[in-house]
Amino acid sequence: MRKVADCRDYPSESNCTLTISGEEDEVVRAAAEHAVSVHGHDDSPEMREQIRGMLKEERTPQTA
């Protein structure tokens, strides 16, 4: 199942609207890189686990 990390779910000074989706490990890696480069967070195993815990399952659009 694909996972999603959406910056809109978390308040930030930059009002970031980035959404990342893909396989869980890919999303955690990309979200961590984004958190460091855009939001100024320090990359750490703890931060990556926090990201992993915040992921949601991707909803697929239903077709008629």
C-alpha positions in Angstrom: 0.0 0.0 0.0 1.3 3.4 -0.9 1.9 6.0 1.8 1.4 9.8 1.9 3.2 12.6 3.8 1.4 15.9 3.5 2.9 19.1 4.9 -0.5 20.7 5.0 -1.3 18.4 7.9 1.4 20.1 10.1 1.6 23.8 10.8 4.7 25.6 9.5 5.8 29.2 9.1 6.1 28.7 5.4 2.6 27.3 4.9 4.2 24.4 2.9 1.8 22.5 0.7 4.1 19.6 -0.5 2.6 16.1 -0.6 4.8 13.1 -1.1 3.5 9.7 -2.0 5.0 6.3 -2.7 6.3 3.2 -1.0 6.8 3.8 2.8 10.6 3.8 2.8 10.7 6.1 -0.2 8.3 8.6 1.4 10.2 8.6 4.7 13.5 9.2 2.9 12.0 12.0 0.7 10.1 13.6 3.6 13.2 13.6 5.8 15.2 15.3 3.0 12.4 17.9 2.6 12.2 18.5 6.4 15.9 19.2 6.5 16.3 21.3 3.3 13.1 23.3 3.6 12.0 23.3 7.2 15.5 23.3 8.8 15.1 20.2 10.9 18.0 17.9 11.8 18.0 14.5 10.2 18.0 11.8 12.8 16.6 8.3 13.3 14.1 9.8 15.7 12.8 12.3 13.2 12.5 9.5 10.6 10.5 7.4 13.0 8.3 10.4 13.8 7.7 10.8 10.0 6.9 7.1 9.6 4.3 7.4 12.4 2.6 10.3 10.7 2.2 8.7 7.3 -1.3 8.0 6.0 -2.4 5.4 3.5 -2.9 6.8 0.0 -6.5 7.0 -1.1 -7.1 6.0 -4.6 -9.8 7.7 -6.5 -12.8 5.5 -7.2 -13.9 5.3 -10.8 -17.5 5.0 -12.0 
